[in-house]
């Protein structure tokens, strides 16, 4: 059995999904997980609720590490679903100097397999391992990427903390963020991609299986990590809605139900009219993504 350092980042609004992510990780591994929560303002009550998972799982520890978001990332870009707490991942290797290697995960994530498989991946000398996100080079923010760049998801990272400290990578990422503060389309993911370029270990999409992958034929892939990227999240959709528009929706609510936040989150998705509206939005979003993916596949032939 191994100990796996796992960093999650959250403000108070995302605390319920920290708990959901932790529940899914612990339920699918025999390893012991040391969770470090980069705390962008989580209330004591929500911290207590997260820690109540100890009544269900014995294979984890948890430490909340307070990050002064407003001070550290005062002028950094944010959006309706990208918060300033997301930039906390830049600080990970320096926050815990005793850790040599770590996983970072967003919390719009559930884990469906053993997280140890990702942790034990060989980085082959690279500073970071991540999953390629092919379509954004062609469709989104393409002006910020150089030709030939293969951008990656920032939501699930395998970090060589020793190399990040040696190269002061955290400081370099913050410099990039500050130099691009006028560009409101430059978020944490774009900053990481601008710094690393193609100099990263390309991991299997099973470690960050996002909506793009779930809309194409990836039958040979068994996701270990399901990343609900995009503006519509599984917690926006009532669990009784049977829809193929969002894969693994049932899995998300299965793990949400294990947390002390279940009733609170469920009560937010009871408005029938609002649910119909969200379903239509999701349908349109999937249509647009599927069309983009089709064009990408045709252009790559």
KOLFI-715438 format. One record per atom (N, C-alpha, C, O, CB): x, y, z. Coordinates in steps of 0.05 Angstrom, whole numbers, plus 5000, padded with zeros to 4 digits. Glycine has a CB too. Layout:
N
XYZ/...
// end
This chain:
301
501749765000/500050005000/501850255000/503850265013/498150005025/500950454985/502450704984/500850934994/498350924995/503350754955/502151155002/500851405009/500951584985/503051624973/502151535034/498651694978/498351854954/497652144962/495552184973/496251744934/499452334957/498752614963/496952724940/497652714917/501352794965/494652824948/492652924929/491853204937/490853244960/490252734926/492153394920/491453674925/488853744911/488553684887/493653864917/487053864926/484553964915/484254254922/485254344943/482053804926/483054414905/482854704910/479854784910/478354694893/484354864889/479054954930/476255024931/475855274948/477355334966/474654794944/473755424940/472655624958/470255504971/469755264969/471955884942/468655664985/466455555000/464255434982/462955244989/465255765018/463855554959/461755464941/462255184930/460355044925/461555664918/464755114928/465354854916/465954634938/466654414931/467754874898/465654704963/466154514984/464554254981/465754044987/465454645011/462054254973/460554004970/461853814950/461653574953/457754054962/463253934930/464353764909/467153674916/468153474904/464353924883/468453804935/470853694947/470153434960/471553234957/472053894968/467953434976/467153194990/466452964971/467052734975/464753255008/465053034949/464252834929/466652714916/466852474912/462452964908/468652884909/471052784896/472552594915/473552384907/472853014888/472852684940/474252514960/472852244964/474152034964/474352664987/470152244965/468651994969/469251804945/469551564949/465652054971/469251914921/469651744898/472551634897/472951404889/469151894872/474451794906/477251694906/477551474927/478651254920/479151924913/476651524951/476951324972/475451064967/476350854976/476051444999/473251084953/471650844948/472850664927/472050434924/468850934939/474850764913/475950604891/478950544894/480250454874/475550754865/480050584917/482850514921/483350394949/481850454968/484650764918/485350214950/486150104976/488450264987/489250225010/486949814973/489550444971/491750614981/490750815001/488350875002/493150754957/492650925016/491951145035/492451405021/494551455010/493551125061/490451585022/490551845009/490952065029/489352095047/488051884991/492952225025/493352475041/492252705025/493452795005/496352515048/489952805033/488653025018/489453285030/489453335055/485552995020/490353465013/491053745021/489153925006/489153954981/494053805014/487454055021/485354235010/486454515009/486854635030/482754215025/486954624986/487754904983/485255074987/483555104970/489054954955/485155185011/482755305022/482555605015/483955765026/482655265052/480755654996/480355934988/478056075002/476856264992/479855944958/477355975026/475256095042/473055905049/470655985049/474156325027/473655655056/471655465063/470855505092/472555535110/472655175059/468255515097/467255565125/467855335143/468255105134/464155625124/467955385169/468355165188/466254955186/466754715189/468455285217/463755035182/461554845179/461954665155/461554415158/458854995177/462754775133/463254605110/465654425113/465754205102/463454775085/467754525127/470054355133/469154115150/470053885145/472254515147/467454165169/466453955186/464953745170/465253505174/464554065208/463253845151/461753655134/463553485116/463053245113/459753815117/465653615105/467553465089/468853245106/469153015097/469653645077/469653315130/471053115148/469252895158/470152695167/472253265171/466552935155/464752715163/465052475146/463952255153/461852825162/466352495123/466952255107/468652055122/468751825114/468352345081/469952135143/471451945159/469751725172/470751515180/473052095181/467151785174/465351575184/464851355163/463951135171/462651705192/465551405138/465251205117/467851085107/467950855100/463851335093/469951245108/472551155097/474751195117/474851395132/473151305071/476550995119/478751015138/481451055123/483551065136/478850765155/481451065097/483951075082/484651355072/485651385050/483750885058/484151555089/485051825082/485551995106/484451955128/483051955063/487252195102/487652415120/486852665105/486752665081/490552425131/486452885120/485653135107/486853375122/486853385146/482653155105/487953555106/489053805117/488154035100/488354035076/492253795118/487054235114/486154485100/488454685102/489454745123/483554595112/489254785079/491454975077/490355245067/489555275044/493754875058/490255435085/488955695078/490555845058/492955885061/488555865104/489255925036/490456085015/489056355014/486556355011/490455934987/490556575016/489256835014/488956894984/490657014971/491057055028/486556814974/486056834945/486257124935/487457184915/483356714939/484957304950/484757584941/487557714940/488057884923/482957744958/489257644959/491857754960/493757624939/495157764925/493057724988/493657364938/495557214920/494757244891/496557254873/495556924927/492157264885/491257254857/489357484851/487257454838/489956994850/489957714862/488157944862/487058014835/484658054832/489558184874/488758034815/487958134788/487757904768/487457964744/489858344778/487757654777/487657434758/484857394747/482857464761/488657174772/484657294723/482057264710/480457044723/481456844732/482557204680/477757084723/475956884732/473456904715/473057094700/475256914762/471756694717/469256694702/467056574719/467456544743/469556524675/464756514707/462456404722/463156134734/461956054754/460056384705/464955984722/465655724733/468655674736/469555454741/464455504715/470255884733/473155874739/473656084760/473656324755/474855924713/474255984784/474656164807/477656214811/479356064801/473356054832/478256424826/481056484832/482456264847/484956244846/481256754847/480956104862/482155894877/483555684859/485255534868/480055754895/482755684833/483955494814/486955544811/488455364804/482555514787/487855794815/490655864811/492355754834/494855754832/490956164810/491155654855/492655554878/494455324871/496355264884/490755474900/493755184849/495354944841/498255034835/500054864836/494154804817/498655284827/501355384821/503155364845/505655354843/501255674810/501955364869/503555384894/504155114907/505655104926/502055554914/503054904896/503154644909/505954554918/506354494942/502054434891/507954544901/510554444909/511854594932/513354484948/512454434886/511354864933/512555024954/511055014980/512155055001/512755314944/508454954978/506854935002/507654695019/507654705044/503854904995/508354475005/509154225019/511854135008/512053964991/507053995015/514054265018/516654205007/517653925012/519653835000/518654405019/516353775030/517253505036/516053305016/516853065016/516353425064/514253384998/512953204979/514453214952/515053434942/510053284975/515152984942/516652964917/514852954892/515553044871/518452724917/512552834895/510752784873/507852794883/507252694904/511352504859/506152914867/503352954877/501452954854/502153014831/503153204894/498952904860/496752934841/495253194849/494753244872/494752684842/494553344828/492653564832/490153494817/490253394795/493753834822/487753544829/485253494816/483353724821/483053824844/484053234825/481853804800/479553974803/477453824819/477753584823/478554074776/475353954827/473253824842/470653794826/468653704837/472653974868/470653854800/468453774783/469153514771/469053474746/467853994761/469753324789/471053074782/469952854799/469452894823/474053084784/469552614788/469152374804/471152164794/471852164770/466252264802/472152004812/474051794805/472651524805/471251454824/476451794825/473051384783/471651124778/473450884780/472550654777/470251134752/476050934784/477950714786/480050794806/479750984821/479250654758/482150634807/484250664828/486050904821/487450894801/485850414831/485951114837/487551354833/490551284834/492251444824/486851564854/491351064847/494150984848/495350934821/497750974817/494450734865/493650864802/494650814774/495851064763/497851064749/492450694756/494451294767/495551544758/498051624773/500051714761/493351764760/497951594799/500251674815/502751524808/504951634809/499651634845/502551274800/504851104794/505751124765/507650994757/504150814799/504451294749/505351334722/508151454722/508851624739/503351524706/509851364704/512551474701/512551734685/511551734663/514451264688/513651944697/513652204683/515952224663/516052414647/513952424703/517652024662/519852014642/521452264640/522252354618/518551954615/521952394663/523652624663/522152894659/523353104661/525652604642/519552884653/518053124650/517253244677/517253104697/515453074633/516653504677/515953644702/513053594709/512353614733/516453934699/511453524690/508553484695/507353284675/508253274652/507053754693/505353144684/503852964666/501053064664/499853144685/504052674676/499853054640/497153154636/495953024612/497352894596/497153454634/493353054608/491852944586/491553144564/490653374569/489152834595/492253074540/492053244516/489153324511/487353154512/493253104492/488753574506/486053674499/486153784471/486354024466/485053894519/485953604452/486553674424/484753884412/485754044395/486253434408/482253904420/480454074405/480954374410/480254534393/477654014411/482054454433/482254734439/484254874422/484155114418/482854784468/486254724411/488154844393/486854934368/487855124354/490454654387/484654814361/483254874336/480855054339/480055194321/482454624323/479555044363/477055174367/476955394387/475455594384/475054974374/478555374409/478255564431/480955684437/483055544440/477155414456/481055954439/483456094447/485856024430/488156044439/484156034476/485355954405/487555854388/489656064383/491956004376/486455754361/488956324387/490856534381/493156544402/495256654396/489456794381/492756424425/494956434445/496856204443/498956204456/493656434473/496256004426/497955764423/499655784398/498755874377/496355514424/502155694400/503855684376/503055454359/501755264369/506855664385/503655464333/503055244315/504454994325/506754994332/503955314286/502954774324/504054514333/503754464362/504454244371/506854504325/502754654377/502354604406/500054414411/497954444398/501954874421/500454234429/498354044436/497454094465/498653984484/499353744433/495554274469/494854364496/493654134513/492553944502/492854594494/493754174539/492853964557/490854084577/490654324582/495253844572/489253894588/487353964610/489054024635/490953894641/485453734615/488154234649/489554294675/488054174699/488954204721/489754594678/485854044694/484153944715/485253714731/484553674754/481553874705/486953554718/488253324731/491153314723/491753264700/486753054724/492853364743/495653384737/497253194755/496553154778/496653664741/499453084744/501352924759/503853094760/505153144739/501852644747/504753184784/506753394786/509353284799/509253154820/505753624803/511553334786/514153274798/514853524815/515953714805/516453224776/514253504840/514553744858/517453824861/518054064863/513453684885/519353634860/522153694862/523053874839/524454074844/523853434863/522353804815/523153964792/521754234792/523054434783/522453814767/519254244801/517954504802/519454694821/519654934816/514954474811/520354584844/521854754863/524554834851/525355064854/522154604889/525954644839/528554704827/528454924806/530255094804/529754454815/526254924790/526055104768/524355354774/523855524757/524854964744/523355364799/521655594807/519255624788/518555844780/523255854808/518055394781/515855394761/513455544772/512155684756/515155104754/512855524797/510555674809/510855964804/508956104796/510355614838/513256074809/513756364805/513456434776/512456654769/516556444815/514456264758/514256324729/511356324720/510656484703/515856114713/509756144731/506856144723/505456394732/503856514718/505455894736/506156484756/504956734766/505856974750/504257164745/505756784796/508356974740/509257194723/507657204697/506957414687/512257154717/507156964686/505556954661/502757054666/501657204649/505456664650/501556984688/498857074695/498757374697/496957504687/497956944721/500757494711/500857784715/501257934688/500158144684/502957854735/502957814671/503557944646/501157934626/501058074607/505957824633/499257744632/496957714614/494357804628/492157724620/496757434605/494557964649/492258024666/490058174650/487758184659/493058174690/490858314629/488858464613/487358284594/485158364584/490258684597/488358044589/486957854571/485157684588/486057504603/489057674556/482557724586/480557584603/480057294594/478457154606/477957744603/481457204573/481156934564/483556764573/483756524565/480956924533/485256874589/487656724598/487156644627/487256804646/490256904596/486456384631/485956274657/488256084665/490356074652/483256134658/487855944687/489955764697/490855564676/493255514673/488955614722/488955454661/489655244641/491355364619/493355244610/487155124629/490655604609/492155734588/494955804598/496955784583/490655984578/495155894623/497755964634/499655724635/501955744627/497456084662/498555504644/500255254645/501155174617/503355094614/498655024659/499255194598/499955124571/502055314558/503755224544/497555114554/501755564564/503755754554/506455704565/508455734551/502856044561/506655614590/509255564602/510455304591/512755294583/509055554633/508855084592/510054824586/510154764556/511854614547/508354614599/508354894540/508354824512/507754524508/505854414520/510954894498/509354384492/509054094489/510953944507/511253694505/509654024460/512154084526/514153954544/512753844568/513253924591/516354154552/511053644564/509653504586/509253214578/509153144555/507053644592/508953044599/508352764594/505452734587/503652804603/509152584619/504852624563/502152594555/500952334568/501952114562/501952574524/499052374585/497752154598/495252064583/494152214567/496952224627/494451824588/492051714575/489551884583/489451994605/491551424583/487651904564/485252054570/483551934592/481752054602/483552084545/484251684600/482851564623/483251714649/481651684667/483751274626/485351884650/485952034674/484652314674/484952464693/488952064678/483152374653/481652634653/479652604630/479852744610/483552884649/477752424634/475852354613/473652574613/471852564629/474652074617/473852754593/472152984593/469952954572/469852754558/473753244588/468353164569/466053144552/466853094523/465452954508/464453404553/469153204514/469953164487/470352864481/469652774460/472553314482/471652724500/472152444496/469652284496/469352084482/474152344517/467752364513/465252204517/463352234493/461452084491/463852284542/463952414475/462252454451/463352324426/462152334405/461952754446/465652194429/466752044406/467251754414/466751684437/469452174397/468151594395/468251314400/470851244416/472951194404/468251154373/470551234442/472751164459/471950914475/472550894499/473551394478/470750724461/469750484475/471950324488/471550174507/468150304456/474450354478/476650194488/477750314514/479450204527/478850174468/476750554521/477750694545/475950654569/473450704567/478150994539/477050564591/475450554616/476350784634/478550774644/475850274631/474750994636/475651224651/476251164680/474751024694/473451444650/478451274690/479151264718/478151524731/477251524754/482151224722/478551744717/477552004726/475652124706/476352164683/479952194732/473252194715/471252324698/471252614705/470452694727/468452194701/472052784687/472153074691/469853204677/469553194653/474853184680/468053334693/465753464682/466453754675/465453944687/463353454702/468153784655/468954054646/466654194632/464754064622/471454044628/466754454631/464554604618/462854744639/463254714663/462854414601/461054904629/459455084647/457154934660/456255014681/458455314631/456154714648/453954564660/455154324675/456454154663/451954474638/454554314700/455754114718/453653904725/451253954723/456954244743/454553674735/452553464742/450753554765/448453454767/453953214750/451753724782/450153824805/447954024796/446354104812/451853944826/448054094770/445854264759/443554104749/441454214743/446954434737/443853834749/441753654737/440753464758/442253334771/442953504713/438153454760/436853284781/437552984775/437452904752/433853324781/438152834796/438852544791/436652374780/437252164768/439752424817/434152464782/431952304770/431652344741/430152204727/429452374784/433052544730/432852584701/434552374687/437052374691/433752874693/433352214671/434752004657/435652114630/433952134612/433051744654/438052184627/439052304603/441652194594/443352124611/439252604606/442052164569/444652074558/446352324551/448552294540/444251904533/445352554557/446852804550/449252844567/451152984559/444953044553/449352724591/451752744608/452452474619/451052364637/451252954631/454552364608/455452094618/456352114646/457552304655/457651984599/455751894661/456651874689/455152054709/456152104731/459551924692/452852154700/451252324718/450352154742/450452254765/448752424703/449551904738/448751734760/451051684779/450651674804/447651464750/453451654768/455751614786/456351854803/456951824827/458251544768/455952094792/456352334808/454452334832/455352374854/456052584791/451952284827/449952304848/450252074868/449552094891/447052304837/451351844859/451951624877/453951714898/453551654922/453051384861/455951854890/458051944909/457152194924/457852224948/460652004895/455652364911/454552594926/452752504949/452752624971/452852774907/451252284945/449452184966/451052084990/449852065012/447751964955/453552024987/455151935009/456152165027/457152115049/457651774999/455752405018/456652635033/454452765049/452052705046/457852845013/455252945067/453353085084/452053325069/450453475081/454653185109/452753365044/451753585028/449453505010/448253674996/453953705011/448753245010/446853144990/444253294990/443353384969/446352854995/442953315012/440253445013/440453745004/438653834990/439153435041/442553875012/442954155005/443154184974/441854364963/445454275018/444754014962/445154034933/442653944918/441954064897/447553874924/441353734928/438953634915/436753844914/435353864895/437953384929/436553994936/434454194938/434754424918/432854574913/434354304966/437154444906/437654664887/436854584859/436954754841/440654734887/436054334854/435354244827/432554134826/432053944812/437354034818/430654254840/427954154841/426054314824/423754234820/426954164870/426954544812/425154704796/424954574768/426954564753/426254994794/422554484761/422054344736/422754514712/424054414693/419254244734/421854754711/422354934688/425354984685/426354984662/420955204692/426755024707/429555074706/431054824695/432954844680/430655154733/430154584703/431354344694/430954304664/432754204650/430154104709/428654374654/428154354625/430054544610/431054474589/425154424619/430354784621/432154974609/435054874608/436354904587/431955244624/435954764630/438754664631/439054434612/441154404599/439454584660/437054264610/437254034592/437454124563/439054014548/434753854595/435954334556/436154444529/438954564524/440054534502/433954654524/439954704544/442654824542/444754604538/446654634522/443254994566/444454384553/446354164551/446254034524/448253964512/445853964574/443854004514/443453884488/444854054466/446153944449/440453854482/444454314467/445754494448/448754484451/450154484431/444654774451/449754494476/452554484481/453854224469/455954234457/453154504511/452554004474/453553744463/453553744433/455353634420/451853514473/451453864421/451353884392/453754044380/454953954361/448654004383/454254264393/456554434384/459154294387/460854294369/456554704400/459554164410/462054014415/462353784395/464553744384/462153914444/460153634391/460353414372/461053504344/462553374330/457653264371/459953734336/460553844309/463453924307/464853874287/458754084303/464454054329/467254124329/469153884329/471153884315/467854294354/468353674344/470053434344/470053304317/472053194308/468953244365/467753304303/467553184277/469453334257/470853214242/464653194266/469353604259/471153764242/474053714248/475753694230/470454054245/474653694274/477453634282/478353374271/480653354261/477653644313/476753164273/477452904263/477852904233/479752774223/475352694271/476153044219/476353064189/478853214181/480253134162/473953194177/479553424196/481853584189/484453444196/486553514184/481753854204/484353254214/486853114222/487452874203/489652754206/486553014250/485652814185/486152584167/488152654145/488752484128/483552494154/
// end
